[in-house]
Amino acid sequence: MSETPNPIQIQKFLGGIDYPATRDTLVERAQESGADGEVLSALENLPDKEYDSPTAVSSAISDS
């Protein structure tokens, strides 16, 4: 199993996104920013809900 990317790596690919954002919006933004498979996988595995800040995304990733 691959290692979870750190929050800084993930936020690098989510720059400019407007919060609140859904999981699908986060994944789409990361794809547009050229995120690698580990980052995309981490975002795709998030619970399907709205995230109100970068901190909420980072917390959800570290909890999964």
N, CA, C, O and CB atoms as a CASP TS submission, in Angstrom:
PFRMAT TS
TARGET T0000
AUTHOR 0000-0000-0000
METHOD Language model
MODEL 1
PARENT N/A
ATOM      1  N   MET     1       0.849  -1.193   0.000  1.00  0.00           N
ATOM      2  CA  MET     1       0.000   0.000   0.000  1.00  0.00           C
ATOM      3  C   MET     1       0.888   1.248   0.000  1.00  0.00           C
ATOM      4  O   MET     1       1.900   1.300   0.698  1.00  0.00           O
ATOM      5  CB  MET     1      -0.962   0.003   1.234  1.00  0.00           C
ATOM      6  N   SER     2       0.506   2.218  -0.767  1.00  0.00           N
ATOM      7  CA  SER     2       1.336   3.411  -0.867  1.00  0.00           C
ATOM      8  C   SER     2       1.118   4.322   0.335  1.00  0.00           C
ATOM      9  O   SER     2       0.098   4.255   1.021  1.00  0.00           O
ATOM     10  CB  SER     2       1.038   4.164  -2.164  1.00  0.00           C
ATOM     11  N   GLU     3       2.089   5.154   0.558  1.00  0.00           N
ATOM     12  CA  GLU     3       2.047   6.085   1.668  1.00  0.00           C
ATOM     13  C   GLU     3       1.097   7.236   1.340  1.00  0.00           C
ATOM     14  O   GLU     3       1.008   7.671   0.192  1.00  0.00           O
ATOM     15  CB  GLU     3       3.458   6.615   1.988  1.00  0.00           C
ATOM     16  N   THR     4       0.391   7.721   2.359  1.00  0.00           N
ATOM     17  CA  THR     4      -0.502   8.867   2.165  1.00  0.00           C
ATOM     18  C   THR     4       0.346  10.104   1.922  1.00  0.00           C
ATOM     19  O   THR     4       1.292  10.366   2.666  1.00  0.00           O
ATOM     20  CB  THR     4      -1.446   9.070   3.395  1.00  0.00           C
ATOM     21  N   PRO     5       0.014  10.869   0.885  1.00  0.00           N
ATOM     22  CA  PRO     5       0.777  12.103   0.637  1.00  0.00           C
ATOM     23  C   PRO     5       0.571  13.090   1.791  1.00  0.00           C
ATOM     24  O   PRO     5      -0.482  13.101   2.429  1.00  0.00           O
ATOM     25  CB  PRO     5       0.351  12.752  -0.715  1.00  0.00           C
ATOM     26  N   ASN     6       1.573  13.907   2.047  1.00  0.00           N
ATOM     27  CA  ASN     6       1.408  14.849   3.152  1.00  0.00           C
ATOM     28  C   ASN     6       0.508  16.014   2.730  1.00  0.00           C
ATOM     29  O   ASN     6       0.343  16.276   1.539  1.00  0.00           O
ATOM     30  CB  ASN     6       2.783  15.375   3.625  1.00  0.00           C
ATOM     31  N   PRO     7      -0.071  16.709   3.712  1.00  0.00           N
ATOM     32  CA  PRO     7      -1.027  17.783   3.414  1.00  0.00           C
ATOM     33  C   PRO     7      -0.463  18.886   2.523  1.00  0.00           C
ATOM     34  O   PRO     7      -1.193  19.472   1.722  1.00  0.00           O
ATOM     35  CB  PRO     7      -1.509  18.391   4.694  1.00  0.00           C
ATOM     36  N   ILE     8       0.819  19.169   2.656  1.00  0.00           N
ATOM     37  CA  ILE     8       1.422  20.221   1.831  1.00  0.00           C
ATOM     38  C   ILE     8       1.418  19.801   0.366  1.00  0.00           C
ATOM     39  O   ILE     8       1.118  20.608  -0.513  1.00  0.00           O
ATOM     40  CB  ILE     8       2.867  20.529   2.299  1.00  0.00           C
ATOM     41  N   GLN     9       1.753  18.530   0.102  1.00  0.00           N
ATOM     42  CA  GLN     9       1.711  18.029  -1.279  1.00  0.00           C
ATOM     43  C   GLN     9       0.301  18.180  -1.852  1.00  0.00           C
ATOM     44  O   GLN     9       0.120  18.642  -2.979  1.00  0.00           O
ATOM     45  CB  GLN     9       2.162  16.542  -1.338  1.00  0.00           C
ATOM     46  N   ILE    10      -0.679  17.787  -1.067  1.00  0.00           N
ATOM     47  CA  ILE    10      -2.062  17.817  -1.544  1.00  0.00           C
ATOM     48  C   ILE    10      -2.520  19.247  -1.784  1.00  0.00           C
ATOM     49  O   ILE    10      -3.106  19.539  -2.827  1.00  0.00           O
ATOM     50  CB  ILE    10      -2.995  17.127  -0.540  1.00  0.00           C
ATOM     51  N   GLN    11      -2.264  20.140  -0.841  1.00  0.00           N
ATOM     52  CA  GLN    11      -2.725  21.526  -0.983  1.00  0.00           C
ATOM     53  C   GLN    11      -2.070  22.222  -2.172  1.00  0.00           C
ATOM     54  O   GLN    11      -2.645  23.141  -2.754  1.00  0.00           O
ATOM     55  CB  GLN    11      -2.440  22.310   0.296  1.00  0.00           C
ATOM     56  N   LYS    12      -0.878  21.785  -2.524  1.00  0.00           N
ATOM     57  CA  LYS    12      -0.188  22.359  -3.692  1.00  0.00           C
ATOM     58  C   LYS    12      -1.043  22.189  -4.954  1.00  0.00           C
ATOM     59  O   LYS    12      -1.053  23.059  -5.825  1.00  0.00           O
ATOM     60  CB  LYS    12       1.204  21.687  -3.892  1.00  0.00           C
ATOM     61  N   PHE    13      -1.760  21.062  -5.042  1.00  0.00           N
ATOM     62  CA  PHE    13      -2.585  20.789  -6.219  1.00  0.00           C
ATOM     63  C   PHE    13      -3.994  21.353  -6.110  1.00  0.00           C
ATOM     64  O   PHE    13      -4.765  21.280  -7.066  1.00  0.00           O
ATOM     65  CB  PHE    13      -2.662  19.310  -6.452  1.00  0.00           C
ATOM     66  N   LEU    14      -4.338  21.913  -4.958  1.00  0.00           N
ATOM     67  CA  LEU    14      -5.685  22.464  -4.766  1.00  0.00           C
ATOM     68  C   LEU    14      -5.677  23.986  -4.722  1.00  0.00           C
ATOM     69  O   LEU    14      -6.683  24.603  -4.372  1.00  0.00           O
ATOM     70  CB  LEU    14      -6.298  21.918  -3.483  1.00  0.00           C
ATOM     71  N   GLY    15      -4.555  24.591  -5.073  1.00  0.00           N
ATOM     72  CA  GLY    15      -4.456  26.043  -5.029  1.00  0.00           C
ATOM     73  C   GLY    15      -5.533  26.723  -5.871  1.00  0.00           C
ATOM     74  O   GLY    15      -5.804  26.320  -7.002  1.00  0.00           O
ATOM     75  N   GLY    16      -6.136  27.753  -5.304  1.00  0.00           N
ATOM     76  CA  GLY    16      -7.133  28.539  -6.025  1.00  0.00           C
ATOM     77  C   GLY    16      -8.541  27.983  -5.965  1.00  0.00           C
ATOM     78  O   GLY    16      -9.459  28.576  -6.532  1.00  0.00           O
ATOM     79  N   ILE    17      -8.735  26.855  -5.292  1.00  0.00           N
ATOM     80  CA  ILE    17     -10.071  26.273  -5.217  1.00  0.00           C
ATOM     81  C   ILE    17     -10.917  27.089  -4.247  1.00  0.00           C
ATOM     82  O   ILE    17     -10.416  27.597  -3.243  1.00  0.00           O
ATOM     83  CB  ILE    17     -10.008  24.783  -4.777  1.00  0.00           C
ATOM     84  N   ASP    18     -12.200  27.207  -4.557  1.00  0.00           N
ATOM     85  CA  ASP    18     -13.118  27.920  -3.678  1.00  0.00           C
ATOM     86  C   ASP    18     -13.770  26.941  -2.712  1.00  0.00           C
ATOM     87  O   ASP    18     -14.300  25.908  -3.120  1.00  0.00           O
ATOM     88  CB  ASP    18     -14.191  28.671  -4.496  1.00  0.00           C
ATOM     89  N   TYR    19     -13.724  27.274  -1.441  1.00  0.00           N
ATOM     90  CA  TYR    19     -14.384  26.457  -0.419  1.00  0.00           C
ATOM     91  C   TYR    19     -15.706  27.104  -0.051  1.00  0.00           C
ATOM     92  O   TYR    19     -15.805  28.329  -0.108  1.00  0.00           O
ATOM     93  CB  TYR    19     -13.484  26.290   0.841  1.00  0.00           C
ATOM     94  N   PRO    20     -16.732  26.340   0.324  1.00  0.00           N
ATOM     95  CA  PRO    20     -16.720  24.890   0.454  1.00  0.00           C
ATOM     96  C   PRO    20     -16.624  24.200  -0.903  1.00  0.00           C
ATOM     97  O   PRO    20     -17.075  24.724  -1.922  1.00  0.00           O
ATOM     98  CB  PRO    20     -17.965  24.424   1.186  1.00  0.00           C
ATOM     99  N   ALA    21     -16.023  23.008  -0.890  1.00  0.00           N
ATOM    100  CA  ALA    21     -15.840  22.228  -2.114  1.00  0.00           C
ATOM    101  C   ALA    21     -16.174  20.762  -1.832  1.00  0.00           C
ATOM    102  O   ALA    21     -15.879  20.239  -0.758  1.00  0.00           O
ATOM    103  CB  ALA    21     -14.381  22.370  -2.653  1.00  0.00           C
ATOM    104  N   THR    22     -16.786  20.119  -2.807  1.00  0.00           N
ATOM    105  CA  THR    22     -17.109  18.699  -2.665  1.00  0.00           C
ATOM    106  C   THR    22     -15.885  17.852  -3.005  1.00  0.00           C
ATOM    107  O   THR    22     -14.915  18.337  -3.587  1.00  0.00           O
ATOM    108  CB  THR    22     -18.306  18.314  -3.573  1.00  0.00           C
ATOM    109  N   ARG    23     -15.952  16.589  -2.633  1.00  0.00           N
ATOM    110  CA  ARG    23     -14.864  15.664  -2.967  1.00  0.00           C
ATOM    111  C   ARG    23     -14.607  15.671  -4.472  1.00  0.00           C
ATOM    112  O   ARG    23     -13.457  15.739  -4.905  1.00  0.00           O
ATOM    113  CB  ARG    23     -15.197  14.231  -2.487  1.00  0.00           C
ATOM    114  N   ASP    24     -15.672  15.602  -5.270  1.00  0.00           N
ATOM    115  CA  ASP    24     -15.494  15.562  -6.728  1.00  0.00           C
ATOM    116  C   ASP    24     -14.809  16.822  -7.249  1.00  0.00           C
ATOM    117  O   ASP    24     -13.990  16.748  -8.166  1.00  0.00           O
ATOM    118  CB  ASP    24     -16.846  15.388  -7.421  1.00  0.00           C
ATOM    119  N   THR    25     -15.134  17.970  -6.676  1.00  0.00           N
ATOM    120  CA  THR    25     -14.495  19.220  -7.076  1.00  0.00           C
ATOM    121  C   THR    25     -13.013  19.201  -6.726  1.00  0.00           C
ATOM    122  O   THR    25     -12.180  19.664  -7.504  1.00  0.00           O
ATOM    123  CB  THR    25     -15.183  20.417  -6.407  1.00  0.00           C
ATOM    124  N   LEU    26     -12.686  18.664  -5.550  1.00  0.00           N
ATOM    125  CA  LEU    26     -11.281  18.571  -5.131  1.00  0.00           C
ATOM    126  C   LEU    26     -10.491  17.680  -6.087  1.00  0.00           C
ATOM    127  O   LEU    26      -9.383  18.024  -6.500  1.00  0.00           O
ATOM    128  CB  LEU    26     -11.180  18.025  -3.690  1.00  0.00           C
ATOM    129  N   VAL    27     -11.077  16.525  -6.434  1.00  0.00           N
ATOM    130  CA  VAL    27     -10.403  15.588  -7.348  1.00  0.00           C
ATOM    131  C   VAL    27     -10.204  16.244  -8.712  1.00  0.00           C
ATOM    132  O   VAL    27      -9.130  16.147  -9.305  1.00  0.00           O
ATOM    133  CB  VAL    27     -11.222  14.270  -7.495  1.00  0.00           C
ATOM    134  N   GLU    28     -11.243  16.909  -9.201  1.00  0.00           N
ATOM    135  CA  GLU    28     -11.171  17.562 -10.516  1.00  0.00           C
ATOM    136  C   GLU    28     -10.076  18.626 -10.536  1.00  0.00           C
ATOM    137  O   GLU    28      -9.303  18.710 -11.491  1.00  0.00           O
ATOM    138  CB  GLU    28     -12.531  18.196 -10.881  1.00  0.00           C
ATOM    139  N   ARG    29     -10.013  19.433  -9.484  1.00  0.00           N
ATOM    140  CA  ARG    29      -9.007  20.488  -9.402  1.00  0.00           C
ATOM    141  C   ARG    29      -7.593  19.898  -9.362  1.00  0.00           C
ATOM    142  O   ARG    29      -6.681  20.400 -10.019  1.00  0.00           O
ATOM    143  CB  ARG    29      -9.253  21.361  -8.162  1.00  0.00           C
ATOM    144  N   ALA    30      -7.430  18.830  -8.584  1.00  0.00           N
ATOM    145  CA  ALA    30      -6.114  18.192  -8.484  1.00  0.00           C
ATOM    146  C   ALA    30      -5.693  17.620  -9.833  1.00  0.00           C
ATOM    147  O   ALA    30      -4.524  17.713 -10.207  1.00  0.00           O
ATOM    148  CB  ALA    30      -6.130  17.079  -7.416  1.00  0.00           C
ATOM    149  N   GLN    31      -6.641  17.026 -10.571  1.00  0.00           N
ATOM    150  CA  GLN    31      -6.323  16.490 -11.902  1.00  0.00           C
ATOM    151  C   GLN    31      -5.878  17.612 -12.827  1.00  0.00           C
ATOM    152  O   GLN    31      -4.897  17.470 -13.557  1.00  0.00           O
ATOM    153  CB  GLN    31      -7.541  15.754 -12.504  1.00  0.00           C
ATOM    154  N   GLU    32      -6.601  18.727 -12.794  1.00  0.00           N
ATOM    155  CA  GLU    32      -6.251  19.873 -13.648  1.00  0.00           C
ATOM    156  C   GLU    32      -4.871  20.427 -13.301  1.00  0.00           C
ATOM    157  O   GLU    32      -4.182  20.975 -14.161  1.00  0.00           O
ATOM    158  CB  GLU    32      -7.304  20.982 -13.511  1.00  0.00           C
ATOM    159  N   SER    33      -4.475  20.281 -12.046  1.00  0.00           N
ATOM    160  CA  SER    33      -3.185  20.802 -11.590  1.00  0.00           C
ATOM    161  C   SER    33      -2.045  19.815 -11.775  1.00  0.00           C
ATOM    162  O   SER    33      -0.903  20.110 -11.421  1.00  0.00           O
ATOM    163  CB  SER    33      -3.274  21.190 -10.144  1.00  0.00           C
ATOM    164  N   GLY    34      -2.348  18.637 -12.330  1.00  0.00           N
ATOM    165  CA  GLY    34      -1.297  17.664 -12.602  1.00  0.00           C
ATOM    166  C   GLY    34      -0.903  16.801 -11.415  1.00  0.00           C
ATOM    167  O   GLY    34       0.236  16.340 -11.333  1.00  0.00           O
ATOM    168  N   ALA    35      -1.837  16.578 -10.491  1.00  0.00           N
ATOM    169  CA  ALA    35      -1.537  15.765  -9.310  1.00  0.00           C
ATOM    170  C   ALA    35      -1.180  14.338  -9.714  1.00  0.00           C
ATOM    171  O   ALA    35      -1.679  13.815 -10.710  1.00  0.00           O
ATOM    172  CB  ALA    35      -2.733  15.758  -8.340  1.00  0.00           C
ATOM    173  N   ASP    36      -0.309  13.722  -8.924  1.00  0.00           N
ATOM    174  CA  ASP    36       0.075  12.341  -9.193  1.00  0.00           C
ATOM    175  C   ASP    36      -0.975  11.370  -8.642  1.00  0.00           C
ATOM    176  O   ASP    36      -1.935  11.778  -7.988  1.00  0.00           O
ATOM    177  CB  ASP    36       1.456  12.039  -8.582  1.00  0.00           C
ATOM    178  N   GLY    37      -0.775  10.109  -8.913  1.00  0.00           N
ATOM    179  CA  GLY    37      -1.734   9.083  -8.532  1.00  0.00           C
ATOM    180  C   GLY    37      -1.977   8.990  -7.038  1.00  0.00           C
ATOM    181  O   GLY    37      -3.106   8.752  -6.610  1.00  0.00           O
ATOM    182  N   GLU    38      -0.930   9.176  -6.233  1.00  0.00           N
ATOM    183  CA  GLU    38      -1.096   9.098  -4.778  1.00  0.00           C
ATOM    184  C   GLU    38      -2.017  10.190  -4.269  1.00  0.00           C
ATOM    185  O   GLU    38      -2.884   9.934  -3.434  1.00  0.00           O
ATOM    186  CB  GLU    38       0.256   9.195  -4.080  1.00  0.00           C
ATOM    187  N   VAL    39      -1.837  11.403  -4.764  1.00  0.00           N
ATOM    188  CA  VAL    39      -2.681  12.526  -4.341  1.00  0.00           C
ATOM    189  C   VAL    39      -4.118  12.291  -4.797  1.00  0.00           C
ATOM    190  O   VAL    39      -5.055  12.465  -4.018  1.00  0.00           O
ATOM    191  CB  VAL    39      -2.144  13.870  -4.909  1.00  0.00           C
ATOM    192  N   LEU    40      -4.291  11.900  -6.050  1.00  0.00           N
ATOM    193  CA  LEU    40      -5.644  11.658  -6.562  1.00  0.00           C
ATOM    194  C   LEU    40      -6.333  10.543  -5.790  1.00  0.00           C
ATOM    195  O   LEU    40      -7.515  10.649  -5.462  1.00  0.00           O
ATOM    196  CB  LEU    40      -5.599  11.308  -8.053  1.00  0.00           C
ATOM    197  N   SER    41      -5.609   9.491  -5.502  1.00  0.00           N
ATOM    198  CA  SER    41      -6.174   8.378  -4.752  1.00  0.00           C
ATOM    199  C   SER    41      -6.607   8.826  -3.353  1.00  0.00           C
ATOM    200  O   SER    41      -7.687   8.458  -2.889  1.00  0.00           O
ATOM    201  CB  SER    41      -5.157   7.234  -4.653  1.00  0.00           C
ATOM    202  N   ALA    42      -5.775   9.613  -2.688  1.00  0.00           N
ATOM    203  CA  ALA    42      -6.115  10.108  -1.351  1.00  0.00           C
ATOM    204  C   ALA    42      -7.390  10.944  -1.399  1.00  0.00           C
ATOM    205  O   ALA    42      -8.252  10.815  -0.529  1.00  0.00           O
ATOM    206  CB  ALA    42      -4.955  10.939  -0.768  1.00  0.00           C
ATOM    207  N   LEU    43      -7.513  11.799  -2.409  1.00  0.00           N
ATOM    208  CA  LEU    43      -8.712  12.636  -2.532  1.00  0.00           C
ATOM    209  C   LEU    43      -9.938  11.809  -2.902  1.00  0.00           C
ATOM    210  O   LEU    43     -11.029  12.051  -2.386  1.00  0.00           O
ATOM    211  CB  LEU    43      -8.490  13.730  -3.577  1.00  0.00           C
ATOM    212  N   GLU    44      -9.766  10.844  -3.785  1.00  0.00           N
ATOM    213  CA  GLU    44     -10.896  10.006  -4.204  1.00  0.00           C
ATOM    214  C   GLU    44     -11.423   9.157  -3.054  1.00  0.00           C
ATOM    215  O   GLU    44     -12.593   8.772  -3.059  1.00  0.00           O
ATOM    216  CB  GLU    44     -10.484   9.103  -5.366  1.00  0.00           C
ATOM    217  N   ASN    45     -10.586   8.862  -2.077  1.00  0.00           N
ATOM    218  CA  ASN    45     -11.001   8.044  -0.939  1.00  0.00           C
ATOM    219  C   ASN    45     -11.616   8.854   0.199  1.00  0.00           C
ATOM    220  O   ASN    45     -11.993   8.289   1.225  1.00  0.00           O
ATOM    221  CB  ASN    45      -9.824   7.273  -0.418  1.00  0.00           C
ATOM    222  N   LEU    46     -11.720  10.159   0.030  1.00  0.00           N
ATOM    223  CA  LEU    46     -12.364  10.985   1.053  1.00  0.00           C
ATOM    224  C   LEU    46     -13.861  10.691   1.105  1.00  0.00           C
ATOM    225  O   LEU    46     -14.448  10.289   0.101  1.00  0.00           O
ATOM    226  CB  LEU    46     -12.120  12.487   0.775  1.00  0.00           C
ATOM    227  N   PRO    47     -14.486  10.888   2.274  1.00  0.00           N
ATOM    228  CA  PRO    47     -15.945  10.788   2.328  1.00  0.00           C
ATOM    229  C   PRO    47     -16.583  11.814   1.382  1.00  0.00           C
ATOM    230  O   PRO    47     -16.064  12.918   1.218  1.00  0.00           O
ATOM    231  CB  PRO    47     -16.453  11.002   3.780  1.00  0.00           C
ATOM    232  N   ASP    48     -17.697  11.447   0.769  1.00  0.00           N
ATOM    233  CA  ASP    48     -18.375  12.309  -0.195  1.00  0.00           C
ATOM    234  C   ASP    48     -19.207  13.349   0.540  1.00  0.00           C
ATOM    235  O   ASP    48     -20.372  13.125   0.868  1.00  0.00           O
ATOM    236  CB  ASP    48     -19.265  11.479  -1.148  1.00  0.00           C
ATOM    237  N   LYS    49     -18.577  14.496   0.790  1.00  0.00           N
ATOM    238  CA  LYS    49     -19.250  15.599   1.481  1.00  0.00           C
ATOM    239  C   LYS    49     -18.579  16.898   1.080  1.00  0.00           C
ATOM    240  O   LYS    49     -17.631  16.897   0.294  1.00  0.00           O
ATOM    241  CB  LYS    49     -19.215  15.410   3.031  1.00  0.00           C
ATOM    242  N   GLU    50     -19.069  18.011   1.622  1.00  0.00           N
ATOM    243  CA  GLU    50     -18.426  19.298   1.358  1.00  0.00           C
ATOM    244  C   GLU    50     -17.360  19.563   2.411  1.00  0.00           C
ATOM    245  O   GLU    50     -17.548  19.284   3.595  1.00  0.00           O
ATOM    246  CB  GLU    50     -19.467  20.443   1.338  1.00  0.00           C
ATOM    247  N   TYR    51     -16.253  20.099   1.958  1.00  0.00           N
ATOM    248  CA  TYR    51     -15.153  20.474   2.841  1.00  0.00           C
ATOM    249  C   TYR    51     -15.078  21.991   2.850  1.00  0.00           C
ATOM    250  O   TYR    51     -15.085  22.631   1.799  1.00  0.00           O
ATOM    251  CB  TYR    51     -13.790  19.834   2.382  1.00  0.00           C
ATOM    252  N   ASP    52     -15.005  22.566   4.061  1.00  0.00           N
ATOM    253  CA  ASP    52     -15.098  24.025   4.141  1.00  0.00           C
ATOM    254  C   ASP    52     -13.764  24.750   4.191  1.00  0.00           C
ATOM    255  O   ASP    52     -13.725  25.980   4.221  1.00  0.00           O
ATOM    256  CB  ASP    52     -15.879  24.397   5.334  1.00  0.00           C
ATOM    257  N   SER    53     -12.651  23.983   4.200  1.00  0.00           N
ATOM    258  CA  SER    53     -11.340  24.632   4.248  1.00  0.00           C
ATOM    259  C   SER    53     -10.243  23.623   3.902  1.00  0.00           C
ATOM    260  O   SER    53     -10.477  22.415   3.924  1.00  0.00           O
ATOM    261  CB  SER    53     -11.085  25.250   5.647  1.00  0.00           C
ATOM    262  N   PRO    54      -9.054  24.120   3.585  1.00  0.00           N
ATOM    263  CA  PRO    54      -7.935  23.207   3.352  1.00  0.00           C
ATOM    264  C   PRO    54      -7.653  22.333   4.582  1.00  0.00           C
ATOM    265  O   PRO    54      -7.270  21.172   4.444  1.00  0.00           O
ATOM    266  CB  PRO    54      -6.679  24.002   2.973  1.00  0.00           C
ATOM    267  N   THR    55      -7.840  22.889   5.769  1.00  0.00           N
ATOM    268  CA  THR    55      -7.611  22.127   6.998  1.00  0.00           C
ATOM    269  C   THR    55      -8.572  20.953   7.095  1.00  0.00           C
ATOM    270  O   THR    55      -8.182  19.871   7.535  1.00  0.00           O
ATOM    271  CB  THR    55      -7.759  23.029   8.226  1.00  0.00           C
ATOM    272  N   ALA    56      -9.821  21.150   6.693  1.00  0.00           N
ATOM    273  CA  ALA    56     -10.808  20.068   6.730  1.00  0.00           C
ATOM    274  C   ALA    56     -10.402  18.941   5.778  1.00  0.00           C
ATOM    275  O   ALA    56     -10.571  17.763   6.096  1.00  0.00           O
ATOM    276  CB  ALA    56     -12.214  20.602   6.361  1.00  0.00           C
ATOM    277  N   VAL    57      -9.872  19.301   4.624  1.00  0.00           N
ATOM    278  CA  VAL    57      -9.397  18.291   3.659  1.00  0.00           C
ATOM    279  C   VAL    57      -8.225  17.528   4.255  1.00  0.00           C
ATOM    280  O   VAL    57      -8.202  16.298   4.213  1.00  0.00           O
ATOM    281  CB  VAL    57      -8.981  18.952   2.310  1.00  0.00           C
ATOM    282  N   SER    58      -7.258  18.237   4.806  1.00  0.00           N
ATOM    283  CA  SER    58      -6.083  17.597   5.391  1.00  0.00           C
ATOM    284  C   SER    58      -6.471  16.665   6.543  1.00  0.00           C
ATOM    285  O   SER    58      -5.941  15.561   6.661  1.00  0.00           O
ATOM    286  CB  SER    58      -5.092  18.658   5.884  1.00  0.00           C
ATOM    287  N   SER    59      -7.390  17.115   7.379  1.00  0.00           N
ATOM    288  CA  SER    59      -7.837  16.274   8.495  1.00  0.00           C
ATOM    289  C   SER    59      -8.511  15.007   8.005  1.00  0.00           C
ATOM    290  O   SER    59      -8.264  13.920   8.528  1.00  0.00           O
ATOM    291  CB  SER    59      -8.791  17.048   9.395  1.00  0.00           C
ATOM    292  N   ALA    60      -9.359  15.148   7.005  1.00  0.00           N
ATOM    293  CA  ALA    60     -10.073  13.979   6.473  1.00  0.00           C
ATOM    294  C   ALA    60      -9.097  12.982   5.849  1.00  0.00           C
ATOM    295  O   ALA    60      -9.281  11.773   5.987  1.00  0.00           O
ATOM    296  CB  ALA    60     -11.123  14.416   5.428  1.00  0.00           C
ATOM    297  N   ILE    61      -8.071  13.468   5.170  1.00  0.00           N
ATOM    298  CA  ILE    61      -7.090  12.582   4.563  1.00  0.00           C
ATOM    299  C   ILE    61      -6.289  11.852   5.632  1.00  0.00           C
ATOM    300  O   ILE    61      -6.033  10.655   5.501  1.00  0.00           O
ATOM    301  CB  ILE    61      -6.155  13.369   3.645  1.00  0.00           C
ATOM    302  N   SER    62      -5.896  12.545   6.673  1.00  0.00           N
ATOM    303  CA  SER    62      -5.109  11.883   7.708  1.00  0.00           C
ATOM    304  C   SER    62      -5.962  10.910   8.519  1.00  0.00           C
ATOM    305  O   SER    62      -5.420   9.993   9.135  1.00  0.00           O
ATOM    306  CB  SER    62      -4.474  12.919   8.634  1.00  0.00           C
ATOM    307  N   ASP    63      -7.287  11.089   8.533  1.00  0.00           N
ATOM    308  CA  ASP    63      -8.188  10.167   9.233  1.00  0.00           C
ATOM    309  C   ASP    63      -8.515   8.933   8.434  1.00  0.00           C
ATOM    310  O   ASP    63      -8.960   7.932   8.995  1.00  0.00           O
ATOM    311  CB  ASP    63      -9.455  10.863   9.591  1.00  0.00           C
ATOM    312  N   SER    64      -8.299   8.986   7.109  1.00  0.00           N
ATOM    313  CA  SER    64      -8.717   7.845   6.279  1.00  0.00           C
ATOM    314  C   SER    64      -7.660   6.775   6.175  1.00  0.00           C
ATOM    315  O   SER    64      -7.872   5.760   5.511  1.00  0.00           O
ATOM    316  CB  SER    64      -9.077   8.313   4.899  1.00  0.00           C
TER
END
